[in-house]
Amino acid sequence: MANDIEATAPKFLRDKYAIIGVGETPYMRGSGRTTRAMATWAVRNAMADAGIKPSEVDGMLSYQANDSTPSPVVSSDVGIRLNFYMDVMGGGSSTEALVGIAIGVIEAGMCKTVVVFRSMNGFTGVRMGATGRAAPSMGGGALFSAIYGQVSPAQSFSQTFMRHMHDYGTTPEQIAMVKVFHSRHAANNPKAYYKTPVTAEEVVNSRMIVKPLHLLDCCVETDNATAIIITRADRAYDYRHTPARILSVVGRCGKPRGDMHYQAGPISTVAGHYAKDILWPNAGLGPEEVDVTGSYDAFTFTTMLQLEDYGFCKKGDGGQYVSDGTIALGGRRPNNTSGGHLCEGYTHGMNMVIENVRQLRGEIDDYCPAGADGKLAHTYDYGAGCRQVRDVNVTANLGWAMPGTGSAMVMRKG
Amino acid sequence: MAALNGEYLGIQLSVSDIDIENLEFFRRCGAHEFSLQRCKGCGLLRYPPTTGCPWCAEAESEWTPVEGRGAVHSYGEVHHAIQPQFRGHLPYQVLLVDLDVQRGIPSEHEALRIVGNLVTPGGELAPPEVVKTCGIGTRVRMVYRDVGEGFALPQWTIDEGASQPTPWRYAQE
């Protein structure tokens, strides 16, 4: 792995920042709590995880879609005085982008340590899958989409997914294996909302939502909050865990025509096609050196399309890559070992970053028994409750907003 | 203030008087004429209406009538409606149609990809037996669904006069 940091090059921030703390609420349906209460719960957990005092955290970032609580309120409930905060609009792909922004504001001297949170009642509050259910009136851009019954993410991405099957012969059974593997991972995750493994037959026989998406090709909707804490690498070793050092970030990189992504280029190609040319050179390594991936699984297809366009396999071979066992625990490069959005819970991407931080630490929270040191003694028996991957040195998170927009991050074990 | 008002499937539609690009587009649809902006800089057509050229950033453009014919580039087929207004019309297709005009320009991967539903020649959402005949490659022609005074939505119907390829359809019916 490349550690040859060229301090005079534009990429000199490589390896200078780290994630030192992660935290989350349970993944719930019916939280019975406000997004404020959940956010403070997750931020407290992240601070406790890092072993950091509130007085040592002075920056806050969050993302939302008018469905959450802003930073000044959340920070007050956890005793943090802010030198910097910003609450941005956004769902999927925000996490990695905000890590990049956190690095930037610390580098600019605006603050020293930033907590990033996402709090959402994604099941009992604002539901992604119910976008536009009310629709009392429409104008502007809705007259080119929603009025044609194209409002939800599933409806808006379906043409991209369908065209990939047409262009490359990708089959429903291949794609179904993303859900199959993620469901097996979730079976080893006490936190997962859906813990029962499913078969490919069950996926392709589940009811059709929007062709080519069956019900089980779509992620779960849950209520939860998640948080991560970022600081400079030279401070990161003052805290409890082995830091997850950040080698590279890409934030909301896009195809041309962000207004209507399918107006440009092959529609079966997604933003990763562009993002990979920032991600890998900045990281100083390539897909072959990655041990664990976190490719966003709002849908089975989004995992496949991104792994393909970031270069984990040849363009067009995504169906083979996600179905041949490579992405399963025990395989060459497991993806979403927590069960991801398809099974663990829906957070707009942050739980996949949290999972990879824990993978890099070697401290996954699975069903393994505690050893003499109080930490879980991992058995690496993936059929019996373990989901810790052996010797994880490098992870890659691939965040998805839509076919035309994505973010990414590479981390290494500190 | 709304300069165009309409109603479709019980949904109220409006185009604001300051939304001048969309206003011109839908007024022309209201006259059953499909027009797109042609850039005065690079000469390329674009969809949907925008305030500048996506290819060269030129602000000036000229509305140009364009023939509403093409082939289905891809589709989604909705079997579980979210909007209650669509529940009586399942399954319905959301088509991306490559216009014949400017296909493969500026690169082989581009086309003017026009959104619309598959409808009957009369403009009603197509029944299930017709939906089953339409897939990638199907030749379609534009029809207009009047939604208000001088206001119509462009839609797509199977082009009965065209020679039809065997369409590519998703494996499971």
Interface residues (C-beta under 8 A of the other chain):
Chain A: G129 A130 T131 G132 R133 A135 P136 S137 M138 G139 G140 G141 L143 F144 S145 A146 I147 Y148 G149 Q150 V151 S152 Q155 S158 Q159 T160 M162 R163 M165 H166 T171 P172 V204 R207 M208 I209 V210 K211 P212 P256 R257 D259 M260 Y262 Q263 A264 G265 P266 I267
Chain B: A2 Y8 I11 Q12 L13 S14 V15 S16 D19 N22 F26 R46 Y47 P48 T50 P54 H73 S74 Y75 G76 E77 V78 H79 H80 A81 I82 Q83 P84 Q85 F86 P91 Y92 V94 L96 S107 H109 E110 L112 R113 V115 G116 N117 I136 L153 W168 Y170 A171 Q172
